[in-house]
């Protein structure tokens, strides 16, 4: 007999999300995810001075504000035909990189790690309560608690790195249309470098090895949650001279790799609390109208689709699309903990990559990759070099940007008429991963990944929370 389970709210995520699961015989048979808040940033921006947008859109997210600032500036630059100087592109990469590091560390340690170890102040469990699914021994549990506490300081250091060039964090002032607001100084570079060294040591000695250990301890969670096994990346961290991205754009679907084409991106609203005119291409000007009485609708999230397909985005998608090389620690630990010799992420196998533990491990591996790349960008900085190409007064025009936030693909589209914003559209990662069903009835990526998930105890569907948090919605 099927049982309906509602998890509302799903805790330890960034935002308001509800999961409704249909469970029978200890397995999830169907799933619905509800984004429960209408925020309206795109409406707030209408009629504003275009130069206001980079500051306002940062308030969409206090964890990835740098990504939104960057995407907004890039869209304005596209509309004006402006290219930031080399130094500005380097400084942007460094601020964006610091944002990636702090977000990934937050995602695992502060939001997800409690799924795998018991804290010191947890009260004793009564005889009527079932013991939680915690498998680490005493020594490993103590090690994980120590890392959790240390990660709080490391994340603060990452915030400091972004603030060195950005002026503050969250919600930086340093990223502006045309580049960055001030050149780097020798002292800033030195201060940034010392913090990056400390952070990289934590990633190499703590974060990455821990995820390989956990992937072995929770080997069953390394085989579930596959979902659609699609992946998409819009590209991020452009080279300051060539423009070639350190993590390239691409699409993976049906076991094949494709080039990314922004024209194939659409938003479906059949099951969203918006009128039909609110959907369509993000390049057009939809009328964003709420319809709370819409039959069948169950979320304020739209259903973003690529060529009609649901797409997973985020660290595991980027690592898979780019077939990124594993860290030296990963190449050493994969045979020991995963039983596979691998040089690249794809060599870990599709089943593992698109699993609960695979998504967590990909985030750790990408954290190492970004930290390493940041050292090269820092070395390339020239103190005192101009980082800004002044923007002309934008009277009319339209533009868009493609980049990646820590959680996944990010797209901003805008139009300016008579010196004011007449259209603004934001397509962030969660509208891909946590989307509802689309016009064809296809589940969103997280909904599809929940189907087939083991739920041994209907009163405590811990695996559902684990899967959702692995996506970091």
N, C-alpha and C positions, 0 to 999 in steps of 0.2 A: 504494500500500500504506500503510495507516494505521500510524502510529508512536505509541506511548504515551510521554509525557514527564512526569516527576515533578519538580516544583520544591519542594524540602523541605529547609530552611524557605524561605519567601519572606522575603527580607531587607528591612531598612529599613521595617518596619511595627511597630505596637505589639501584640505578642503572638505566638502560635504558630499558623501557618497553612501548610498544604500545598496545592498545586494539582496535580492530575493532569489532563493534557490529552491528548486524542486528536487527532493532527494528520495530515492527508493533503493532498498537493498544496499545501503551504505555508500551509494554513489550519486553524484550530482547528475541529474538527467536534463535539466534546463536551468537557465540563469538569466536574470534581468538586472542591469545596473542603472541606478537612478542618480543623476547629478541633481541635487536638490536646491541649488541656489541660482537665481538669475542675477547677474552682476552688472551688465550693461555698459561696459567700458567703451564699446564701439559707439554707442549712443551718446555717451558723455563727450566724446571727442568732436562730434559734429558741430561746425560753426567756430571751432577754435583756430587760433593761429597755428600753422603747421609746426612751428618750432616748439610748441608746447607738448607735442605728442610723445617725444622720447622720455620726458619726465613723467607724464601721466600714465603711460602704458607700463612703466616699471612697477606700478602699484597693483598690477594684475597678480604679481607673485613676489613675495618677500624672499623666496629662496632662489629664484632665477631672474632677478631684475636686470642683471647685466645683459642677458640674452634678449630681453624685450627692448631695452634701450638700443642695443646694437641693431636689432631687426628694424626698429622704427627709423633710426638714422640711415640705414642702408636703403630703405624704401624712399625716404626723402631725397637722398643722393641720386637714386635712380631717376626720380622725377625731375631733378635739376641738372642731371648730366655731370655730376661732380664725382671725382675720384679722390679719396683721402691720400695724403702722402705716405710714403713707405713707413716713416716713423709712427704715424698714427695707426697704421694697420698692425704694426708690432705691438704697440701699447694696448690696442683693442684685444688682440689675441691673449695677451698676458692677463688682462682683467677678466676676459671670458674664461680663460683657463683656471684662474683662481676660483671663479664661480662654479665651474665644473667640480673642482676638488672638494670644496666645502659642501656642495649639494650631494655628491656621491657619498661622502663620509656621513653626512646627516641621514641620508636614505637608509644606509645599512645600520649604523650603530645606534642612532637615536630612534629610528622608526621601525626597524625590522629585527634587530638582534635579539630582542626580548622574546621572539618566537622560538629561540633556540637555546636560551640559557635562563636559569633562575637567579634573580637578584637576591642580595643578602637579607632584605627586609620582608621577603614573601612570607606571610603567615603559614603556619602548619596546615596541611590539608586535613579536613575532617574525614572520618571513615566513610561517609556517604559520598564524598567527592572522589572523582577519578583523578589519578595523578596526571599532570600534564605530560605531553610528549616531549620530554627533555632527555637527551641521550648522552650528553657529555659527562665524563667522569669529574671527580672533584677537582683535580688539578687543571683540567681544561676549562672547567667552569670558572675557576678563580682567574685563569689567564684571560678569559673573555670579559669578565667583569673589570679587570685591570685595563683592558683595551678600551672598553666602553668609557671609563672615566678619563683615560688619556685622550680619547677622541674628542672630548669636549674642548680641551685646550687646543688640539690640532685644528679643529674647525674654526676656532677663534683666530688662530694664526692665518688661516686661509682668508678669512674676512679682512684681516689686516693687510694682506697682500693686495686684495682688490682695492682697498681704501688708499693704499700708497699712491696709486696712479689715478684712482677714481674719486678721491676726496672724501668719500664715506662709503659705508656698506652696511646694510643694503641700500638700494636706490642711489646709485653713483651719479656724480656730477661730471665726471671726467670724460664720458663718451658723449659727443655732441655731433650734430650733422656737419660733415666735412672732415672728421677725424677725432682728435682728442683735444681737451681744453688747454693742456700745458705740456711742454717738453719734459722729458725725464732728466733728472739730475743724477750725478754720480752717487750721491748719498742715497737717493731713492733706490737706485739699482742695487746698491750694497745691502740695504735693508730688505729689499724684496728677495735677494739671493739667499740670505741667511735663513729667512722663513721658509723658502722653497726647499732648502736642504733639509730642514727639520721635518717638513711634511713628507718629502720623498722617503726619508728613512722610516717614518711610520708606515707608509704604504708598503714598502718593500719588506720590512721585518714583522709587521703586524697584520695589516689588512689583507693583502693578497694571500699569504700562507694560511690565515684563518679560514678564508673561503674555500680553499682546497680541502682543508681538514673537515669543515662542515659538510662539504659535498660528499665526502666519504661516509660521515656519520649519518647523514640523511640521504642515503643512496636511493631510497624509494622516491624521494622528492626530486631527484635528478632524472626521473623518468615520467613525470606527470605534468600536465598543464600545457601540452604541446599547442593546442589551439589550431589556428590556421597555418602556422609556420611560414608566415610571410614577413618580409622585412623591408623597411624603407629608410633612406637617409637623404637629406637635402644638401649635405655638405657643410663643413665647418672648418675653421682655422685656416684661412687662405694664406698662402705664402706671400710675404710682403713684396716680392719682386715679380714672381710669375703668376700669382693668383691661384695656383694649384692648391687644392685643399688638402690638409693633412689627413682628414677623414673624408673620403670622397662621397659624392652623391651616387645613388643607385637604388635599384629595386630588385627584390627577390620574391618570386612567386611561382608556385608549381614546380619547384626544383630547378628553375632557370633564373639567370641574371639578366636584367634589362637596364638601359639607361633611364634616368629619371627625366620625366617630361612634366613641367608644372601645369601644362594645359589639360592634363588628365586628372587633376584634382577637382573633386566636387564635394558638396555638402548635402546630405540627405536629411529631411526633417519629418519623414512620415511618422516616426514614433517620438518626436520631440515636441515640447509644448510651444511650438511656433507655427504660424500659418505657413501654407505652402509657398508663399512668395518669399519667405525667409531663407529658402535653400538655393541651391544652384552653384555656379562657379564663384569662387572667392574674388575673382577679378571684376565681377559685375556688381551692381548696387542693389543688394536685396533689401526689402523693407522688413526690418526686424520687428515683428509683431507677435506678442505673446498670446497664446490661446490655451488657457488652462482647462477648457472644457473639451479639448480635442479628443475624439474617440480613439482609444488605443495608445495614446501618448503616455510616456512614463519618465521623461528626463528633460532637463534643461540643456543637456549636451546634444549637439548635432552629431550626425553620423558622417564623419569624413571618410571619403573613399578615393582610391586611386584606380582609375580605369574600371570602376565598379567593384573593386575588391577591398575588403578590410585589410589594413596594413598595421603590423606591429612596428612601433618606433621606440627609440631609447638606446641605451648602451649595447644591449645584446643585438639589436638590429644593426647598429653601426658597425660593431665588431664582425657581424656576419657578412654584411654587404661588402665591407672593405677587406674581408678575410685577413684581419689584422694579426700581426705577429704577437704571440704570447710573450709575456715578460720572461726574463731568465729564471725567475722563481717558478713561473708557471710551467716552463719546459722541464724543469727539474721535478716539480711536484705532481704533474699530471700522471706519470706512470705509477707513482706511489699511491696516490689517493683515488685516481679515476681509472687506473688500469689501462691507460692509453698513452702512447707516445705521440705528442702533438707539437708542432712548431707554430701553427696558426690556429685561430679560433674555430674555423670550420672543421679542422681535423679532430676536434673534440666530439663531433657528430651532431647531426640535426636534433636528435631526440634530447640530448643533453642541453644543447644551446637554447632550445625552446622549452625549458622546464623551469620549475621554481628555482632550483639551485643554479641552473645555468644562467638565468637572468641576473642573479646576485653576483655570480662569479664574473660575468662579463663586465659588470659595473666596477668591480675591483680592478680587473685587468685594464679597463679603459682609464681608470684613475691613474695607474702607473704610466700608461702611454702619454697622457696629457702632461703629467708632471715632468716627464723626460723631455717632451717637446718644448715645454716652457723654458727649460734651461737654454735651449738653442735660441729661442726668441730673445731671451734676456741678453745673451752674448752678442746678439746682432744690434742691440740698441746703441745709439750714438747720443751721449748726453748733450742736451741743448739744441738738438736738431728739431726743426719745425715739424709738428705733427698735424697741422691743420690747414686745410684748403677752405678759405672762406666761402660760405654759401651765399648765392645771390638771393635777393628777395623773391620768394616763389609766389607768383601771382596765379598761374594756371599750370596744371600738369598732373600726371599720374605716374605711380611707380609701385614696385613691389620688391620684396626681399625674401631670400631663402637662407635659412641657417639652421643650426641645431641648438636647442637648449639642453641642459643636462638630462631632462626627462624624455627628449625626443625632438622630432622635426617641428620647426617653427616658421610660419609664413605670415608676413604683414603686407597688406595691400591698401593703397590710399589714393584719393583724388583730391586735388586742390582747385577751387574755382573762386576767382576774385579774391585771392589771398587768404581763403579760409578752407578748412577741411570740409568737403561735402560728402565724403565717403571714407570709412575706415573699416577694415576687416582683419581680424586676428584669427589665425588657425594654429592653435598650440597643440602640444603632444597629447594631452588628455582627450581631445576631441577625436583622436585616432584610437588610442588604447581603450579608453573607457566609454566609447560610443555605444549608443543603443543600436537596435536593429535598423537596417537601412530600408529603402523603398522596396527592395527585393526580398525583404524578410531575413537577410543574413545577419547573424549576431555580430556584435562588435568583438574585437580581438580578446578582450578580457572575459567577456561572456562566453565565447567559444572555448577559451582555455579552462574555464571553470567546469564545463561539461565533461563528465568522466572522472572528475576529481574524487578520490576516496574521502568519505566523511564517516569514519567508524562510529563516532558519537554524535548523534543529531542534536544533543543538548550543548555540544561544544564543537562547532564546525571550524576548528582551528586551521585546517588546511586551506579553507577558503580565504581567511585573513592572510595566511602566508602567501598565497598566490597573488592576491591583490597588491600586497605591499612589495612583492618582487617587481611589479610593474612601476612602482613609485608614482601613482596617479596624483 
